[in-house]
Amino acid sequence: MRIRPNHLGRLRLRGSGHPAAPIREAASGGKRAFTLIEVLLTMLLLSVLLPVIMQALATSVSAASSARHRTEAASLAQDELNLLVSTGNWSSATTGDFGNEHPGYGWTCQSAARDYGVQEIQVTVAWQEHGRERQVSLSTMVNNNATEAQ
């Protein structure tokens, strides 16, 4: 392979045969151009790949949004569960929301008696996402005998 300057002083590759070689000079007037088949193949490739790429981007944005909502709901459920256990109000406070700080999220609390004086407390946080209700639930066990002694 030889590298020679062309008549404008630019370097051009001769005899490379490599697909990544610079654009060929057209036969008339030394101007560079794409052939019709190259343009058509490029358009075909774009028409096939562009919808696939756009669908992949839409899916990734939706997955990121869902993950953010689930993470936020889990954090809110943990905070509410900790508050209910620390105050002992799990039987009196059964529903609520998170106000203006977290609009669209609401919570419910359920408690059930278990063996040996243990109480199970479950907090469920619900929200709307893409027109469907989603929810995250967290639960813990509390010894009623220990809370009554305090």
C-alpha positions in Angstrom: 0.0 0.0 0.0 1.4 3.4 -1.0 0.3 6.8 0.3 0.6 9.6 -2.2 -0.6 13.2 -2.1 -3.4 14.0 -4.6 -3.5 17.1 -6.7 -4.9 19.1 -3.8 -2.1 18.2 -1.4 -4.3 15.8 0.6 -3.2 12.2 1.3 -5.2 9.4 -0.2 -4.8 5.7 0.1 -4.1 3.7 -3.0 -4.9 0.0 -3.3 -6.0 -0.5 0.3 -9.2 -2.4 -0.5 -10.3 -1.9 3.2 -14.0 -1.2 3.8 -13.0 1.7 6.1 -11.0 3.3 3.4 -11.9 7.0 2.6 -14.7 7.7 0.2 -13.8 7.0 -3.3 -13.2 9.8 -5.8 -15.9 9.9 -8.5 -14.8 9.3 -12.1 -15.9 12.7 -13.3 -14.1 15.8 -11.9 -12.5 14.2 -8.9 -15.5 15.0 -6.6 -16.3 12.5 -3.8 -19.9 11.1 -3.6 -21.9 8.2 -2.4 -23.4 5.8 -4.8 -27.2 5.2 -5.0 -26.9 1.7 -3.6 -24.9 2.9 -0.6 -27.6 5.5 0.2 -30.4 2.9 -0.2 -28.6 0.4 2.0 -28.0 3.0 4.7 -31.7 4.0 4.6 -32.7 0.3 4.9 -30.4 -0.2 7.8 -31.7 2.8 9.6 -35.3 1.8 8.9 -34.7 -1.5 10.6 -32.5 -0.4 13.5 -34.2 2.9 14.5 -37.5 1.3 15.7 -35.6 -1.3 17.7 -33.4 1.3 19.3 -36.4 3.5 20.2 -38.2 0.5 21.7 -35.2 -0.3 23.8 -34.9 3.2 25.0 -38.6 3.3 25.9 -38.3 0.1 27.8 -35.3 1.2 29.8 -37.0 4.5 30.7 -40.1 2.6 31.9 -37.9 0.2 33.9 -36.0 3.0 35.5 -39.3 4.8 36.5 -40.7 1.6 38.0 -37.5 0.9 39.9 -37.6 4.5 41.3 -41.2 4.1 42.4 -40.6 0.8 44.1 -37.5 2.1 45.9 -39.3 5.1 47.1 -42.3 3.0 48.2 -40.1 0.6 50.1 -38.4 3.5 51.9 -41.7 5.1 52.8 -43.1 1.7 54.0 -40.0 1.2 56.2 -40.3 4.7 57.7 -44.0 4.3 58.4 -43.5 0.8 59.9 -40.7 2.2 62.2 -43.0 5.1 63.2 -45.9 2.8 64.0 -43.8 0.4 66.0 -42.0 3.1 68.0 -45.2 4.9 68.9 -47.3 1.7 69.4 -50.1 3.1 67.2 -50.4 0.2 64.8 -53.9 -0.7 66.0 -55.3 2.8 65.9 -53.7 4.2 62.7 -54.8 1.9 59.8 -54.5 4.2 56.7 -52.9 7.4 55.6 -50.9 9.2 53.0 -47.6 10.9 52.9 -48.9 14.4 52.2 -47.3 16.9 49.8 -43.8 15.4 50.2 -44.8 12.2 48.4 -48.0 12.7 46.5 -49.7 9.7 45.0 -48.5 7.3 47.7 -50.8 6.0 50.4 -50.4 3.4 53.1 -52.4 0.9 55.1 -51.5 -1.0 58.2 -52.8 -4.4 59.3 -51.9 -6.2 62.5 -52.5 -9.9 63.4 -52.0 -11.7 66.6 -49.5 -14.6 66.5 -48.4 -17.2 69.0 -46.7 -16.3 72.4 -48.0 -12.8 72.5 -46.3 -11.7 69.3 -48.1 -9.3 67.0 -47.4 -9.1 63.2 -47.6 -5.6 61.8 -47.8 -5.2 58.0 -47.6 -1.8 56.2 -48.5 -1.7 52.5 -47.7 1.4 50.4 -49.7 1.7 47.2 -49.4 4.1 44.2 -50.6 4.4 40.6 -48.1 3.7 37.8 -49.1 3.5 34.1 -52.8 3.3 35.1 -52.3 0.3 37.3 -52.1 0.2 41.1 -48.8 -1.0 42.4 -47.9 -1.8 46.0 -45.0 -2.8 48.3 -45.6 -4.5 51.7 -43.3 -4.7 54.7 -43.9 -6.5 57.9 -42.4 -7.0 61.3 -43.1 -8.9 64.6 -43.6 -7.1 67.9 -43.7 -8.8 71.3 -46.9 -7.4 72.9 -45.7 -8.5 76.4 -42.6 -6.3 76.0 -44.5 -3.2 74.8 -47.2 -3.5 77.5 -44.4 -3.7 80.2 -43.0 -0.3 79.1 
